[in-house]
Amino acid sequence: MGYLKFDKNTLINLEQSLPKELLRTNQSGAYLSTTLIGCHTRKYHGLLVTPVPEIDDDNHVLLSSLDETIIQHGAEFNLAIHKFGGEHYSPKGHKYIRELHTEIVPRVIYRVGGVVLAKQRVLHYNENRILIKYTLLDAHSKTTLRLRPLLAFRNVNSLTQENDTINKEYQEVKNGIGSCLYNGYPTLFMQTNKKGNFHSLPDWYKGIEYSKEQERGYPYKEDLYTPGYLEVEIKKGESVYFSAGTTPINPTSLKITYEKEIEKRTARSSLYNCLKNAAHQFIYHKNSKQDYIIAGYPWFKVRARDLFISLPGCTLSIDEKHHFESIMNTALAAIHKFTHNEPLDTNIKEIDQPDVLLWAIWAIQQYCKESDVQKLCSTYKKAVLEIVDFIKNNNHPNLKIQENGLLTTDGTKKASSWMNSSIGGKPVTPRTGFLVEFNALWYNAICFAGQIETEGGQHQQAEELTQLGNLIQESFRTKFKNSAGYLFDYVDNGYVDWSVRPNMIIPLALDYSPLDKRERKSVLDYVTKELLTPKGIRSLSPKSQGYSPTYFGPQADRDYAYHQGTAWPWLMGFYIEAYLKIFGLSGLSFAENRLVSFEDEMSNNCIATISEMYDGNPPFTGRGAISFAMNVAEILRMLKLIKSYNTLIPTE
């Protein structure tokens, strides 16, 4: 039994198979996503979804589906499945599936009478191209494979309906056709390695439904266009390769191109390998000089805060320091533009959010642990000190240093922290004034900058930073500690927020914490008692007013629940780091046990990755984006941290 293998009983049961999704991406921004059985449940699903920068900065569904039909003795067996009105599924190709492996690339085995067919799909590493390999494992007579593409050519946030503006013309290319439905789009070239016949039969598949969109209260019905179908004969033991890409390809190269792509893959044979693959899926090479981390799939773009929180886990924790450096260099160039009032890098969203600069320093600090001081000083010292000065001089539009050394931000009109949901333009969680994690990160940044100055021989500057750090530490303890033993989430003009929220775990995990060990232990106990779940740390305690643990239903309901009780896996990384700093080796077994539920998660929701959030109550269902960079990153960082503690255990 493979690590990620699904049997017939799971696959033919729609209640079990439809909630399980697949995601494959490449580093040019394209992705493939669908359910285990190939029945799309989201408007974001598609076999080839790519950026089209000539139109906008969103992704676009080009090839939605590819319906395969096996033909023997004139009998046709369609292997596809689509949902239509009235809970009607047609065709019902999932009933022919016998097993599915997803360790390296998704490999589906179909059995139709005496025919056994294997299908494997892979995205080209740096081209907008999907490659599909069909292998006829068994057959007792002449067999024909029919491939019918269903095209969308639309933004991922919209849906296509039958229309007269579509371009039904197609061009013949070697072993296939090229089709472009609307002006501004690239031509999609669909080819096979083996010469077959294309039958022009333009038509619309009307009323295909996406259940996830219906569940979310969005439009959910779509019409998809098909130009016709390709037919090729396939013999027992033979493989036929199909390509759909935005450039034509030499059909004779399809086999070797596919094999080269397979060689680049790491098998998803463990929790670590699954998350390593997931981390790679977030890395986006805009061009040879710009690298980014996408916040999540299928709808997120590059967001500054997510990028810096995700960066150490998605690179350093899998021993890919070069990726850290290339992405950080791109991000620091964007920060330089922001801090110098220059036109911003439009690829990185929300770089003006007040805590982004603090998270950038935290990310660099993690890099420092992997590198010698000289390399850090030569690479990032200037950036750290410039950010600190920028904040100290009150140059940030929404981050102000007060006489007590602490920072304030205005979050009344627009959310200023990661808890950023809003309804009617107003923050659901209006955290404003002194925010607990902002000021913990600020204290950590000042101490880290002092360390850099000390190691660089700048003793006067280091002493000034030490004095500021002492002021911040004293003010932090005065401002955020409360008589119950945990930390206020935010304090604003005399108002203190007594809600038990997870942001107080961050001060406990930082290398420079403003709290002593006894105080950190008290806060940790509160988090453990009221916020810890198997899938992450709750965004609000069940004992606090407004607790709403289920992220489900119409948009307004989901926006309200977003940070009002849902559990977030990325916070588990900080929780485990804090736990091990307090308990040391004696806490190792507890920390390792936190990984069990994430091991289970590899075969739930989106296979081999971590969802954006989970319900705060059992059964802790995964919600939101199907793959979220901060979550993957912090679980990877937790794995590496636990491994480092294991090396400290004495051996006999």
Helices and strands as residue ranges (DSSP letters): E 5-7, H 8-12, H 14-17, E 21-25, E 31-35, E 46-51, E 59-72, E 75-78, E 81-84, E 88-92, G 93-96, E 97-101, E 107-112, E 115-123, E 129-138, E 143-155, E 170-173, E 176-179, E 188-192, E 197-209, H 211-215, E 221-234, E 239-245, G 251-253, H 254-263, H 271-282, E 283-287, E 290-293, E 296-297, H 304-315, G 316-318, H 321-339, H 356-368, H 373-392, E 400-401, E 407-408, E 422-423, E 426-427, E 434-435, H 436-455, H 459-480, E 490-492, E 495-496, G 502-504, H 505-509, H 517-530, E 532-533, E 536-538, H 555-561, E 567-568, H 570-583, G 584-587, H 588-593, H 596-601, E 613-614, E 622-623, E 627-628, H 629-646
